[in-house]
Amino acid sequence: MRALAIATLRNEGAFLLEWLAHHRACGFTDFLIFSNDCDDGTDLMLDRLEAMGWLTHIRNPGPHAEGPQWAALKAADRHPLTRAADWVLVLDIDEFVNIHAGDRSLSALIAARPEATAFPLTWRLFGNGGVVRQEDRPVTETFLRAAPRVLHWPWRALMFKTLFRNDGSYRKLGVHRPRAPVKDRMAAQVWIDGSGARLPDSYATGRLFSDLGADHYGLVQLNHYALGSAEGFLVKSDRGRANREAAPADAGYWIERNFAAEEDRSILALDSATLRAGLLADPVLGPLHRAAFA
């Protein structure tokens, strides 16, 4: 099975190796990574990772009429890696797939619901948790408090990213879900929620967020570390949105995403430490990582 992760990055060198190691351990076999306007060495790290066989890196410099992420997705639509993939997920570097089935791999997730043609991975927002200083340690080990399992508001906190079977049922990639559905293939779609339940047919054609007031995390969730430390948030706000033209990350952004109601350590059960350590030990990647953090 070939599983492809697609991401667009700008100035994310401090976080890249953890994210990549985690998703390789999770079972993604291919990574199609676009970079734009980097000045922290992220693009150089991606070049090195490509030379090591870890991913495919495409430079995506601006300006972009629709923003860098949409330009990247249009290019990804035509890329051979996309055409060859059995499963595809578009996600950001602050999002980590967290599978609760079997050995916590993509294979275990699909084996749990083999009839599925798509899994909308609902965000579970991880708040700041009182972390002030930006430290060079894994995000998944630093931020351990999250939104409650059942959330009634805001709807934005229950948005999802879609892991979908790449069987020709959709013509285009999208930020949160595949787009341009093929009408005569929709009857065969089986969208399975993160709780393992079959979803209504409306999800196959248009939904962007899961239902409020329900638990969507029994089988799989998408850990979303939108804030990070207080210092890191200031850097993020100064940088602006990495993937698109949008309002900056301001106090409203912080308040809407700063959930810390419950502890959730479940992602730590997937061990990616050895992979991460191997990347950090590389004579090129290690110094680039440390320089990006600095």
C-alpha positions in Angstrom: 0.0 0.0 0.0 1.3 3.4 -0.9 0.1 6.2 1.3 1.0 9.8 0.3 1.2 12.8 2.6 1.1 16.3 0.9 2.2 19.4 2.8 3.2 23.0 2.1 5.8 24.5 4.3 7.4 27.9 5.0 9.9 28.4 7.8 9.1 25.2 9.7 12.6 23.8 10.0 12.4 23.6 13.8 9.5 21.1 13.6 10.0 19.3 10.3 12.0 16.3 11.5 9.6 15.3 14.3 6.6 15.6 12.0 8.3 13.6 9.2 9.5 10.8 11.6 6.1 10.5 13.2 4.3 10.1 9.9 6.8 7.6 8.5 6.4 5.6 11.7 2.6 5.9 11.2 2.9 4.2 7.8 3.1 7.0 5.2 5.3 5.7 2.4 5.6 8.9 0.3 5.8 12.6 1.1 5.3 15.3 -1.5 6.4 18.6 0.2 6.2 22.1 -1.3 8.2 25.0 0.1 7.9 28.7 -0.4 9.8 31.8 0.7 11.8 30.1 3.4 14.6 32.0 5.2 15.2 29.6 8.1 16.7 26.7 6.0 13.5 24.6 5.7 14.1 24.3 2.0 17.7 23.2 2.5 16.5 20.5 4.9 14.0 19.3 2.4 16.7 19.2 -0.3 18.8 17.0 2.0 15.8 14.8 2.9 15.1 14.3 -0.8 18.7 13.3 -1.4 18.3 10.7 1.4 15.2 9.3 -0.2 12.8 10.4 2.5 10.5 12.7 0.4 10.0 14.6 -2.8 10.6 18.4 -2.5 9.2 21.0 -4.9 10.1 24.6 -4.6 7.0 26.8 -4.9 8.1 30.4 -4.9 5.6 33.2 -5.0 3.8 35.4 -5.8 0.7 33.2 -6.0 -2.6 34.6 -7.1 -4.5 32.1 -4.9 -1.9 31.6 -2.2 1.0 29.1 -2.1 -1.1 26.2 -0.8 -3.6 26.2 -3.7 -0.7 26.6 -6.2 0.9 23.6 -4.6 -2.2 21.5 -4.6 -2.8 22.2 -8.3 0.8 21.0 -9.0 0.2 18.0 -6.8 -2.9 17.0 -8.8 -0.6 16.4 -11.7 2.3 14.8 -9.9 3.2 11.1 -10.5 3.3 10.5 -6.7 -0.3 11.4 -6.5 -1.3 9.3 -9.4 0.6 6.3 -7.9 -0.8 6.6 -4.3 -3.5 4.3 -2.9 -4.3 6.7 -0.1 -3.8 10.4 0.1 -3.9 13.0 2.9 -3.2 16.7 2.7 -2.1 18.1 6.0 -0.1 20.8 7.7 3.0 20.5 9.9 1.2 21.3 13.1 -1.2 18.3 12.5 -0.3 14.7 13.5 -2.2 11.6 12.6 -3.0 9.7 15.8 -4.4 6.2 15.2 -5.9 4.2 18.1 -6.3 0.9 16.3 -3.9 -2.1 16.4 -0.3 -1.0 16.1 -1.4 2.6 15.4 -0.5 2.4 11.8 -2.4 3.3 8.7 -2.6 -0.4 7.8 -4.3 -1.0 11.2 -6.7 1.8 10.6 -7.7 0.5 7.2 -8.0 -3.0 8.4 -10.4 -1.9 11.2 -12.8 -0.6 8.5 -11.8 -2.1 5.2 -14.9 -0.9 3.5 -13.9 2.7 4.0 -13.2 4.9 1.0 -12.4 7.9 3.2 -11.6 8.8 6.8 -12.3 12.4 7.8 -9.7 12.9 10.6 -11.3 15.3 13.0 -9.1 17.8 14.7 -8.4 17.5 18.4 -7.1 20.9 19.4 -4.1 20.9 21.8 -3.8 24.1 23.7 -0.8 26.0 25.1 -1.1 24.4 28.5 0.9 27.3 30.1 4.1 26.7 28.1 5.9 30.0 27.7 9.4 29.2 26.5 10.1 27.7 23.1 12.2 24.6 23.7 13.9 22.3 21.2 11.9 19.2 22.1 9.1 17.3 20.4 5.8 19.0 20.1 3.9 15.8 20.9 5.7 15.4 24.2 5.4 19.1 25.2 1.7 19.8 24.7 -0.5 17.1 26.4 -3.7 18.9 27.2 -6.5 19.2 24.6 -10.1 20.0 23.9 -12.7 17.7 25.5 -13.6 14.6 23.6 -17.1 15.9 23.2 -17.2 19.6 22.1 -20.3 21.7 21.5 -18.6 24.9 20.2 -16.9 26.3 18.2 -17.6 24.5 14.9 -14.1 25.4 13.6 -12.6 23.2 16.3 -14.2 20.1 14.7 -12.9 20.6 11.2 -11.2 17.6 9.6 -8.6 16.6 7.0 -9.5 13.7 4.8 -7.5 10.5 4.3 -9.1 9.2 1.1 -8.7 6.2 -1.2 -7.2 7.4 -4.4 -9.5 5.5 -6.7 -10.6 8.2 -9.2 -13.7 9.2 -7.3 -12.4 12.8 -7.0 -10.7 14.9 -9.7 -8.9 17.4 -7.5 -7.1 17.8 -4.2 -8.4 20.2 -1.5 -7.1 21.6 1.7 -9.6 19.7 3.9 -11.1 17.2 1.6 -10.9 15.9 -2.0 -12.8 18.0 -4.5 -14.6 17.7 -7.8 -16.4 14.4 -7.1 -17.2 12.1 -10.0 -21.0 11.9 -9.8 -21.5 8.3 -10.9 -18.9 7.1 -8.2 -20.5 8.8 -5.2 -22.9 5.9 -4.5 -19.9 3.7 -3.8 -18.4 6.1 -1.2 -18.1 4.9 2.4 -16.9 7.7 4.7 -16.0 6.5 8.2 -15.8 8.9 11.1 -12.9 8.9 13.6 -15.2 7.0 15.9 -15.5 4.2 13.4 -19.1 5.0 12.4 -20.4 5.3 8.9 -21.2 8.9 8.0 -24.2 10.3 6.0 -23.7 10.6 2.2 -23.4 14.4 2.5 -19.9 13.9 3.8 -18.8 12.5 0.5 -19.6 15.6 -1.4 -19.4 18.7 0.8 -18.8 18.6 4.5 -15.8 20.3 6.1 -16.4 19.7 9.9 -17.7 16.9 12.0 -20.9 17.1 14.0 -20.9 19.0 17.3 -21.7 17.2 20.5 -20.3 13.8 19.6 -17.1 11.8 20.3 -15.1 11.5 17.0 -11.8 10.1 18.4 -12.4 6.4 19.2 -10.6 5.0 16.2 -8.4 7.9 14.9 -7.9 11.6 15.5 -5.8 14.4 14.1 -3.8 16.1 16.9 -3.7 19.8 16.0 -1.0 21.8 17.7 -2.1 25.2 16.4 -0.6 27.4 19.2 2.5 25.9 20.6 4.5 27.9 23.2 3.8 31.6 23.9 7.2 32.4 22.4 6.5 30.2 19.4 3.2 31.8 18.9 4.8 35.2 18.6 7.1 33.9 15.9 4.1 32.3 14.1 2.2 35.6 14.3 5.1 37.6 13.0 5.6 35.1 10.1 2.0 35.1 9.0 0.1 32.1 7.7 2.5 29.7 6.1 0.1 28.4 3.4 -2.2 31.2 2.4 -3.0 34.9 2.5 -5.2 35.3 5.6 -5.6 37.3 8.8 -2.6 36.9 11.1 -2.5 34.6 14.1 -3.8 37.2 16.7 -5.4 37.1 20.1 -8.7 35.9 18.6 -6.9 33.0 16.9 -5.3 32.1 20.3 -8.5 32.2 22.3 -10.5 30.1 19.8 -7.9 27.3 19.8 -6.5 27.3 23.3 -8.2 24.2 24.8 -6.6 22.4 27.7 -9.6 20.7 29.3 -8.3 17.1 29.2 -4.9 15.3 29.2 -4.3 13.2 26.1 -1.0 11.3 25.9 -2.2 8.7 23.4 0.0 9.8 20.5 3.1 8.9 22.6 2.2 5.2 22.1 3.6 5.4 18.5 7.3 5.3 18.8 9.1 7.5 16.3 12.1 8.5 18.5 14.6 6.2 16.7 13.7 7.6 13.3 13.8 11.2 14.7 17.2 10.6 16.3 18.6 9.2 13.1 17.6 12.3 11.2 19.0 14.6 13.8 22.3 12.6 13.7 22.7 13.4 10.0 25.7 15.7 9.5 23.7 18.0 7.3 20.2 17.8 8.8 21.3 18.2 12.5 23.0 21.6 12.1 20.2 22.8 9.8 17.6 21.8 12.4 19.5 23.6 15.2 20.0 26.7 13.1 16.2 26.8 12.2 15.3 26.5 15.9 17.8 29.3 16.8 
